[in-house]
Amino acid sequence: SEYKELETDLGMSSKVLEPQKTMSPSSINTFSNCPRSYFYTYLAKIRVKPNFHLIKGSIVHEVLENFFKTYAEEFTLNMNKCYEDSMVRHSKEIANLEFNDDDFKKFKSDIEFMLNEYLATFSRKVNALIVSEKAENKSHAWFLLRPKFREKYVKDEELHCCGYIDRISEDF
């Protein structure tokens, strides 16, 4: 079959595959959506070439992570600086996508839209904390709302499931 040929081309015909002892929510979703994709990704360990969505997600994740590292009075300037720095750090990956001008504009506008929406929501929460007197000022509200950890690894031995939690939101 075509899969046998692909497996032979990938040098997998004699490869010993180890079963996963624990599964992440992502691997469970991958298996549920496409068992073949699960096989290639998690058992055969074939790396996926970075794509538009993967790089865009990495940039947004990095920008938000850096935004919360240090308090800055002007949120928008801080977010823009983090965004510009991240775009520079990912410039080689972006160049490898070989975008035409329109695709690159779309790529950037998607990221900027996500960051602007996040910042607008975050700013509303900061203001709500100040108005409700749950925070003394902008910096106090920022510290109350910022993530308490970057990523947290969790594992359940009984369910044989593990993964990382990026963020837990708590509204005050």
N, C-alpha and C positions, 0 to 999 in steps of 0.2 A: 504494500500500500504506500501512499505518499508519505505517511508518517515514518514508516520503516526507512525509506530513502533519506528523509530529513535526519532521522536519528543517526543513520550511517554517515551522512555528510558532516554531522556535528561531532562525530567521533564518540557517540554514546553507546554504540552497540555492545561494547565490552565493559562499559563503565558500571561500577557497582554503585547503586543508588541507596542512600540511607533514608529510612522513613523519618519524618519529623516527629520528635518526641513531644513537642508542644507546638501549638499553632497560635498565630496572632489573629486578631480580627480581620486584618487585611488578607492574610492567607486564606482564611475561611471564606471571605467574600470572593476572592479570586477563584477558589474551587467551586463555589456555588454558581458563579457566572460562567466559568469555562474551565472544566477539569484539565484540558490540554495545556492551557496557559499556566495553571497551577503546577502541573508536572514540569514544564520547562523552567519556570521561575524558581520554585521551591525545592524540587527534587534534583533536577538536572543542573540547577544553579546557573542558567544562562542569563547573562546580564542584558538588560534592556538598554538600547541606545537612548541617551537623553533626548527628550522631545519637548515641544512647545509647552505642554501642560506641566511636565515635570520641572522644567527650568523656571517657569512662571511661579509655580508653587514654592520652589526653593527660595526664590527671591522674596516673595511676600513673607514667608516664614522668617527668613533672615532679617528683613527690615523690622518686623514687629519685635523680634527677639532683641535687636539692637536698640530699638525705640525705648524699651523698658529697662535697659541697663543703667541709665543715668537720667535723673530728672532734668528737664529743661523747661524753663518758663513758657517758651513759645513752642507749643506742640507741633504746629504746622512746619516750622523751620526745622525742628528736630526730625520729624518724619521725612521731610524732603532730603535732608542730609543723609539719613540712613538709606533712603532709596537710591540716591546718586552713588553712594559708596558701594552698595550692593550691585548695582548695574555695572560698575567698573570691575568688581571682583568676579562677576559672571560673564564678562565681555567675551572671553574665548568660547565659552559654551554657546552664547548667543550667536557669535559669528559662525559657529559650526552648523547652526540651523539654516544658514544661507537664505535668510529672509529677503524678499524684495522690499521696496520702500513701504508699500501699503501694509504688508504683513508685519513689518517691524513697528509701524505706527499702531496697528491693532494690538500687538503684543504689549507695547508700552501702555496704551490706553486701558487695556484690561487690568494691568497691575495697578495703575494709578487710580482707576475706579474702585478697586477693592480696598486699597489703602485709604482713599478719601472717605469711603463709606464707613470703614472701621473707625477712622479718626472722628468722623461726625458723631457716631454712636458713642464713642468713648468720651468725647467732649460734653455731650448731653448728660452722660452719667456723672461726670465731674461736676457739672453745674447743678445737677439735682442733689448731689451730696452736700454741696455748699448751701444751697437754698434751704434744704431740710435741716441744716445745721448738724449733720452727721460728720461733716468735715469742716475744719476751721478755715481752710483756704485751698487754693488750687493744688499746691504741692502735697498737702495732707490727703486730699481726694485722690491724687495720682497714686500715692503710696498705698492707699486702701484698695484701689482698683487693679494695680499692677499684679501680674501673675506671681504667685508665691514661690514657684519653682519653674525651671525651664522645661524640663521633660521629666516625667516620673515613670519608671519601669514598674509594672505590676505583673504578677504571675499567680495563677490559681492552679495548684497541683492537682486538685480533684478534677477540674475541667480540662486540664492539659492545655491551658490557654495563657498566653502572655502578650504583652505589648507595651507601648509607650503612650502615656497621656500627655498631650501637648498643653492642654489648657482646661481649667475648670473655671467657669464664670459664676460669680456670686453677685446677685443684685442686693443692694442694701435697702 
